[in-house]
């Protein structure tokens, strides 16, 4: 089995600040560094770290070769990442001493995906493989429909949230992944409880309050692990990558959720996004220490 991910690839520029900037305020950063990020790249790295075979579908600019090398270093297949004549996407991430963040994204190559290249990539998949999608690229709905038609299991993170994008893609996905805020926004947009959304399952991540999986006739809840957060950027992506890898490996939903929660707990204790994602061995050790 394998995981195919149409996903964003960003250069993440982190700035450690005494507090998140207020409108009109200029702050002196206490530190800065660059790392690999983007919801898509983070999720691919997490799934690969969790032991899945991962194929990333995406695009970078001529300045993005380093990002492809880093993905490959983590075990992600990069054969379907195009190099375009526009800049690699990037994010400006301010992080306060409590680990909270404020992020600005320049999408660039992430929203210049090509349908023919996506189709070529998915033709190498087998029925039952997993397709991961988020809202940081173009052609998300079309890819979901193509993946569904090819028999892939489609997992969609509704972030950054846009109600119209979510409602359009619902007919083509198997698992909808939202955080608590997004769940409320979607419920309002649909004028219905989140559990009534017409998909096989909804996974709601709730930060320190854990996570909840709602499907027909089944509700699974998983607690979060209490840790001292250094930077919460990418925690949800880390959870999702480990969760998807768990499903791909045949784990029960509850175990996949527990793996995701443990991986996210480790990740937030480290600086960075993609580079902060733990290995499966680290997650197993962490879980053993919790028992």
N, C-alpha and C positions, 0 to 999 in steps of 0.2 A: 504494500500500500504506500501511498505518497500524499504529500500536501502541496497543492499548487496555490500560489499567492500572487494575485494582481495587487501590488502594493507600492506605496510611496517609498522613496529613498531620499533622505535629507542629510545635509551637513548640519549638525546641531551645534550652535554656538552658545555656550553657557556663560552666564554672568552671575556670580555670587553677589547678592546685594543685601544691605542691612534690613530692607523691607521692600515689598513690591512697590514699584513706582506709582505715584498718584498723578492725575492729570496735570500736565504742565511742570512736573517736577523733574529735575536732573539729578541723577545719583552717580556717585563714584563707585564702581564695582570693586569688591574686595578680592576678586579672583576671576579668572576666565579660562576656558579650555574648549576644544573642539572635539566632537565625537560623532559617531554614526547614529542616525536616528530616522524618524519617519515611522508612522504607525505600521506601515507594511514591512519595512526592514526589521523593526523590532519584533514583530510577530513571526517573521521568517526565522530570525535568529533564535527566538525562544523555542519554536517548534523543532528546529535542528538541535538545539542544546538538549531538548527533551528526548531526542533519539529518533525523530521522524526523518524520512527522506523528503527534502524540501526543494521545490523549484520556484524561484522568484521570477515573476514577470513584471518588468518595470522599465524605467528609462532614466538615464543620467546625461549630463553634458560632457564636453571634452575634459572638464575639470573633475569628473567623477570616477576616474579609474581607481582611486584609492578606496572609494566606497565599495566597489565591486570586489576588490581584493579582500577587504575586511569581511564582507559577506561570505566569500569563499573560505576565508580562514575559519569561520564558524561552522563550516560544513554545508552552506547553502549553495545549491546549483545556480549559477549565474548565466547560463547559456541563453536565456531569454530576456536579458537586460540589454536594451538598445542604448547606443551612444548617439545623442542628437546634437544639432548645432545651436543649442540654447543652454543656459546655465543649469547645473544641478540644483535642485530645490534646496532651500535652507530654512532653518528655524532659529529665531532669537529667543532664548529661554532665560528668563530672570528667575533665580531661585533664592528664597529667603532663608534665614537660619532655621526655621521650622520645617523646611523641605517643601513648602508650597511654591507653586510656580505660576508665571504668566508668560504666555507663548505667542509669538507672531510668526506666521509661516509664509514664505514665498514659494508658491507651488511649482512654477516653471515646468521642468521636464516631466513632473508627475502627472500633469494634465495634458500631456501630448502623447498619450498612448495610442497605439495603432491596432485596429481590430484584426487585421490580417495576421499580425505577429502574435496576438493573443490566441487566435484560432489555431495557429501552428503549434503553439506551446501546449494548448489543451488537447490537441490530437494525440499527444504522447501519453495522456492520462488513461487510466483504466476505470471502468465503472466501479463505484464505491470509493474511489479516491476522494480526498477532501479539497474543496476550493474555498479559500479564505478571501474575503473582500472587505474594504473599508471605504470611507468617503473622501479619501485624499487623492484619488486619481479620477480621470474621466473614464467613460465606458464601463462603469460598474454594473448598471442594470443589464446592459447587453451581454456582459461577461457572465453574469448570474444566469441569464436565460440560456446561453450557450452551454454552460457547465451543467445546468439541470437537464437539458436535452441530451447531453452525453452521459448522463447517469452518475454525475459527481454529487457528493454530499456538500451542500453549500452553507457555509458559516459566514454571517455578515455582521460586522461591527458598525453600528449606526453612528459613527463619529468621524469627523465633526458632524453634529446632528443637523439635519434638515428634513422637516416633516414630509415634504413633497418627494424627496429622494427615497425615503424609507417606504412610504406607501406605494411607490412605483415598483420597488424591488420585491415586496412581500410575496407575490405569487411565485417567485423563482428561488426562494431560499428555504432551508430546512431549520436552521437555528438563527434567531435574531439575538444579538448581544447588545445590551444597553447598560448604562449606569443608572443610578437612581434618578438623577435629574432628567436624563433622556427618556426614561420610562414615564415620568410624569408628563413631559412634553408630548410624547407620542400618544398617551392616553387622552390628553386634551385635544390633540389634532384629530383623533379618530372618534372622540366622544364615546369611549369604551374603556373598560379596565384593560391593563396591559396583558392580563392572562387570556383575554378574548381575541388577541391578535391572531389572524389566520395563518399561522405557521405551525410546524410540528412542535417547536420548543422555543422558549424565550429564556435566555440566561441574563440575569440582572446582577451586576457587580455593585457592591455597596461599600467599598473601601474597608475601613476598620470594622464595619458591621457584617462583613462576610459576603456571601453570594447566594443566589436562589435560582433554581432551575425549574421552570414550569413547563410541563408537557401534558398531553391528554391523559388524565387519570393519575398523574404523578407530580409530586413536588419534592424537590431535593434541596436541602439547605446545607451550606458549608460555612463554618466559622472562619474568620480571618485570624492570623497569628499576630500577636502584639509585639511590635518591635519599635525601636527608635529610628524614625525616618530621617534620612539625610536629604533625599531628593525623590519626590514621588513621580517624576516624569517617566512615563513608559510602564508604570505598574500594571495598568489594565492590559496593555499589549503583551506583557510578559505572562500574565494570567492566561490570556486568550491563546497564546502560542502553545503553552504547556497543556491547556485544556484540549485544543485541537489535536495535538500529538497523542494525547491519551486516548481520545476517541479513535484516531487512526490506528492506534496499536491495540484496539479492542478492549480497553479498560472500561469498567462501569462508569457511568456519569459521576457518581459520588467520588470515586477515586481520581478521575480526571480533574474534578473541581478542587479536590484537596491538593493535588500536585500544583495546580495553578495558583492557589492561595499561598502555598509554601514558596514557590518561585518568586511571586510578587513580593512577599515579605522579605526575602533575601535581597531582591533587587533594590528596594527603596532604602536599604541601609548603605548603599554605595552611590558614588557620584557617577552621572552619565546615564545613558539610555541603553543602546545596544550592547555596549561594552560592559554594562553592569549586570547583564542577565546571567544567572547562575547555570551551571551544568546540572545534568540529571543526578550525578553523584552527589553534588552539593545539596540538592533538594532531598535526596534520600537520607543523607546524614542529618539534615535539619529536622526531618520528620521523625527520625529515630530519637533525636534529642527531645522531641515534644512528648513522646510516649512514656 
